[in-house]
Every structure is written in structure tokens, then in C-alpha cells.
């Protein structure tokens, strides 16, 4: 599922997307989400996207640097 566009979605829709996309599946060796987030909270890292200031892709690229 593609992330909701910041111009046509609500804050609640973007928040729900981030929560679902980064939900822990309790299989660290298979998943790798924790390594990408480097122990940080997804809602905090994606706050600019959730608040509609930056696209999901922009935030993701910054996190992965």
C-alpha cells in the first residue's frame, strides 16, 4: 500500500499509515525495521510527514542516510 499523499489525506490517515507500516512483527531477524529506525520511534521520525510538512519518501530517505 502506498503512503497517503500529504495534499489529499488527513493527519489521522497519515498517522495510521505510519503506525501500520512500522508495526513490530516480532521477528527481528527477518524484519529489519528496528535496524532502519535505529531504535527510534517511527511516529517521532515521521512527524513531518504526519503533520503534512514533508512527503513520506523525503522523510524515509533522510532516515536511511
Rosetta silent file (secondary structure, phi, psi, omega in degrees, C-alpha in Angstrom):
SEQUENCE: XXXXXXXXXXXXXXXXXXXXXXXXXXXXXXXXXXXXXXXXXXXXXXXXXXXXXXXXXXXXXXXXX
SCORE:     score description
SCORE:     0.000 S_00000001
   1 L     0.000  133.303  179.912    0.000    0.000    0.000 S_00000001
   2 L   -79.646  148.053  178.617    1.335    3.429   -0.939 S_00000001
   3 L   -65.914  144.775  177.405    1.523    6.156    1.699 S_00000001
   4 L   -60.798  139.777  177.864   -1.307    8.682    1.638 S_00000001
   5 L   -67.567  138.112 -177.226   -0.459   11.866   -0.248 S_00000001
   6 L   -67.810  -20.918 -178.566    0.068   14.816    2.092 S_00000001
   7 L   -86.172  -18.511 -175.203   -2.162   17.042   -0.068 S_00000001
   8 L  -124.067    9.211 -178.652   -5.198   14.769   -0.122 S_00000001
   9 L  -121.956  164.767  177.157   -5.118   12.936    3.204 S_00000001
  10 L   -93.006  164.188  176.991   -5.832   13.799    6.808 S_00000001
  11 H   -58.680  -40.644 -178.588   -3.338   13.798    9.628 S_00000001
  12 H   -64.030  -37.445  177.637   -5.143   10.769   11.091 S_00000001
  13 H   -66.619  -41.226  179.068   -4.786    8.817    7.829 S_00000001
  14 H   -67.939  -40.310  177.494   -1.053    9.547    7.679 S_00000001
  15 H   -62.329  -45.163  178.611   -0.591    8.618   11.339 S_00000001
  16 H   -60.828  -39.477  178.976   -2.453    5.343   10.811 S_00000001
  17 H   -62.847  -47.173 -179.196   -0.267    4.580    7.797 S_00000001
  18 H   -61.678  -44.843  179.446    2.973    5.157    9.750 S_00000001
  19 H   -60.125  -43.126 -179.366    1.734    3.033   12.643 S_00000001
  20 H   -70.541  -43.263 -177.051    0.783    0.179   10.312 S_00000001
  21 H   -64.403  -33.338 -175.584    3.899    0.410    8.133 S_00000001
  22 L  -108.725   16.728  179.025    6.270    0.300   11.110 S_00000001
  23 L   -63.211  135.668  179.737    4.290   -2.100   13.299 S_00000001
  24 L   -69.742  131.789  178.142    6.504   -4.645   15.025 S_00000001
  25 L  -103.699    4.686  175.237    6.042   -8.168   13.677 S_00000001
  26 L    58.671   40.331  174.378    8.139   -9.701   16.486 S_00000001
  27 L  -146.881   73.266 -171.876   10.639  -11.370   14.175 S_00000001
  28 H   -56.821  -38.075 -177.789   13.710   -9.143   14.280 S_00000001
  29 H   -68.474  -30.030 -179.876   15.964  -11.372   12.220 S_00000001
  30 H   -88.486  -37.039 -168.977   13.509  -11.470    9.343 S_00000001
  31 H   -78.029  -67.282 -179.330   12.064   -7.963    9.547 S_00000001
  32 L    87.982   -0.082 -179.022   14.828   -5.365    9.919 S_00000001
  33 H   -61.578  -39.736 -179.491   12.506   -2.447   10.736 S_00000001
  34 H   -61.905  -36.653  178.964   14.302   -1.796   14.028 S_00000001
  35 H   -66.524  -38.208  178.883   17.619   -1.501   12.207 S_00000001
  36 H   -65.991  -43.521 -178.375   16.181    1.083    9.833 S_00000001
  37 H   -78.090  -14.901  178.942   14.712    3.121   12.690 S_00000001
  38 L    54.617   42.966  176.764   17.912    2.666   14.749 S_00000001
  39 L    78.001    5.398 -178.855   15.933    2.266   17.963 S_00000001
  40 L   -97.134  161.793 -178.808   13.900    5.429   17.439 S_00000001
  41 L   -80.882  130.458 -178.053   10.124    5.780   17.405 S_00000001
  42 H   -61.975  -39.411 -179.606    8.519    5.825   13.931 S_00000001
  43 H   -63.991  -35.585  177.219    5.904    8.411   14.919 S_00000001
  44 H   -70.846  -46.154 -179.182    8.643   10.780   16.061 S_00000001
  45 H   -64.077  -35.338 -177.606   10.783   10.215   12.959 S_00000001
  46 L   -98.066   18.772 -178.208    7.808   10.662   10.629 S_00000001
  47 H   -57.337  -40.683  178.829    6.322   13.665   12.481 S_00000001
  48 H   -63.523  -38.014  177.038    6.903   15.984    9.499 S_00000001
  49 H   -69.373  -47.949 -178.789    5.035   13.567    7.223 S_00000001
  50 H   -57.863  -39.221 -179.804    2.237   13.012    9.726 S_00000001
  51 L   -83.911   -0.153  175.004    1.810   16.787   10.090 S_00000001
  52 L    80.945   19.306 -179.730    1.834   17.262    6.301 S_00000001
  53 L   -90.744  -28.720 -178.704    5.110   19.204    6.038 S_00000001
  54 L  -141.784  155.262  179.346    7.159   16.661    4.054 S_00000001
  55 L   -73.533  160.093  177.411    6.425   13.620    1.915 S_00000001
  56 H   -59.616  -42.460 -179.515    6.831   10.101    3.235 S_00000001
  57 H   -62.998  -43.123  178.937    9.612    9.486    0.717 S_00000001
  58 H   -58.536  -45.812 -179.597   11.554   12.587    1.794 S_00000001
  59 H   -66.363  -43.744  179.909   11.480   11.514    5.434 S_00000001
  60 H   -60.030  -44.528  179.840   12.360    7.902    4.584 S_00000001
  61 H   -63.104  -37.801  177.881   15.374    8.943    2.522 S_00000001
  62 H   -66.364  -41.531  179.845   16.629   11.130    5.363 S_00000001
  63 H   -62.854  -38.256 -175.716   16.237    8.304    7.893 S_00000001
  64 L   -80.334   -3.278  178.251   18.180    5.895    5.695 S_00000001
  65 L   -71.785    0.000    0.000   21.193    8.194    5.310 S_00000001
